Amino acid sequence: MGNARRLLLIEDDAAFARTLARSFERRGYAVHVLPGLEALQAALEAGESATHAVVDLKLAGGASGLACVKALHAHDPGILIVVLTGYASIATAVEAIKLGACHYLAKPSNTDDIEAAFARAGSGGDAEVELVGRQTSIKTLEWEHIHEALAAADFNISEAARQLGMHRRTLARKLEKRRVK
């Protein structure tokens, strides 16, 4: 890929990935779609490089896109990474940024939103963003606590379950019940 703007799209939803890839290709990006962490690791080992990446937070098989963010940032700290999710939470947003993402967007987001996020990278943030007061539910707090434990355990479900004091199967059921996409 000799193109100046090379995009890695880590997304397990083939239809969404195809649509997003076509949209980015029309804007001059060379796009490589990967379904998950294993494919990403194989591509990076094969010498794949990119200037931009879009990572879905919830990948097939319960895998976390945060592990992809970590791998991408470790491979090239200069890559601009945007995380997309259908179930945004404060915990996963914070972890994504800590691991090297430049932005975190809730779905539905389109190519314009993602390009705007890439353009704002390195701007230091927006002090004018609207502050919205909202009550946090107990379920949301539980969900964020689970994700903090998962991140602390490097996304190892068994270790996170031990840290949370619950059975591994219980944690797996909770993760399956409320999918992060």
N, C-alpha and C positions, 0 to 999 in steps of 0.2 A: 504494500500500500504506500504509494508515493505521495498521496494526498496530504496537504498541510493539516487538514482537520480530520483526524481518525477517531471514530467513536466505537467504543465497546458497549454493547447493549446486553446486559445480563438480565434476562427475562424468560420465565418458563411458560408463559401464555403465548403460544405460537402466533395466534391471530393478532394480538396486541403488538407483539414484537415485530411482526411483518409490517403492520400499519405504521408504527413509529419509525422503523428502519427506512421505509419508502419516503416518509416525510423528511427525515434527516438527509437522505441521499439527494432529494430534490433541492436541498439547501447547500449542497456541495460537500457533505461529509462522506467519507468512506466508512461504511458501517459493517461491523462484524457482530453477529448475534450469537450469544452463548446462553445455554439453558440453565447454567448453575455454576457452583464453585469448582467442581471437578473439571469441567470444560474450561473454565477460566484459568485454573492452575496449569492445565495442559497447554493452553494457548500461550501463557506467559513463559513457560519453560521452552516452548518452541520459538521464542523470540518475538512474539506479538507485541506491538507497542501501540499506544494510543495517546491522543491529546485530551480526550474527553471520555467519560463513562457515565452511563445511566444504569442504575442498579435497582431492581425490584427488591423490596425488603423481605418479602416472603416468597421463597422459592420452593419448587417441588420437593416432596419428601420431608417437609418441615424444616428445610435448611434456611438459614438466615442470610439475607443479603449483607448484613453487617460483616460477616466473615469475608465476603467478596470485597467490601470496601477496605478492610484491613489488608488483604492480599494486594489489591491494586495500589494502595498508598505505600506499602512496603516495597513494591516493585518500582514505582516511580512517584515520589512525593509531589511532583509537579503536575500530575494529571488532575483535571477538574472532574470531580465526581458529584453527581446528583443522585440522591436516593428517592425513589418513588414508593408510596405506600397507600393502600386503601384504608388502613387502620392506624392512623398517626397517633403517637403517644409522646409525651415529653421525654420519657426514658430512652426510647429508641432514637428520637431526634438528637438528644444530647450525645448518645453513644456514637451515632453516625458522624457527627461533627468531630468528636474526639478522635475517631478512627481515621479521619482524613477527608470526609465528604465536604464539599464546599456549600452544598444546600440540601434541603430535605423538603420534598413537596408531597402534599396529599393528592391522591387521585380523586377525581379525574384531573389530570394535567395534560396539556398538549405540547406540541413542539415549541410553540411560542413561549410558554411558561418555562420550559426546560432551557431554551436558549437564553431567556432573560436571567435565569438563575446562573448559567455559565458566565454571562456578562457581568453579573454582580459579584462574582468571586473575587476575593481580595479587596473588596470595597470597605471592609470593616463593619458591615452591618448597617441597618437603617434605624436611626434613633427616632424616626417619625412613625414607625409602625404602630398601628392601632392597638391599644391595650383593651382587651375584652375580659370583663369579669365574669367568671363562670364557675359554678360549683363543680367540684370533682366528685364523681360517684365512687363508692367503695369498690365496685368492680374495676373501674379505671385505675384506681390506686393499686389494687391487687395485681392487675395486668402490668403496670409499670414496675412494681416490685419484682415480679417474675422476670421481666426483661432485664432488670438490673442484675439479678442473680445469674441469669444466662450469660450476660456479657462478662461478669466477673469470673464465671466458670469457663470462659472461652467457648461458649455455646455447646458445652457438653451437658446434655440433659441429665445424665445420672449424677454428675457433680452438682449441678444447680439444684436438683431435687434434694440432695443431702444438705446443701446450704439452707434450703427453705424448710427443711424438716418434714418433707412429704415423700411419699413413694414415687418412684420414677414413672410408673404407669399413670398415676394421678396427674403428674405434671404434663406428661405426654397428652393425656385427654384434654387438659385445660388448653394446651397449645393448639390442639386440633379443633377444639370447640370454637375458639375465637381466632380465626386465621389472620395472620398479618400479611397483607398483600401490598 
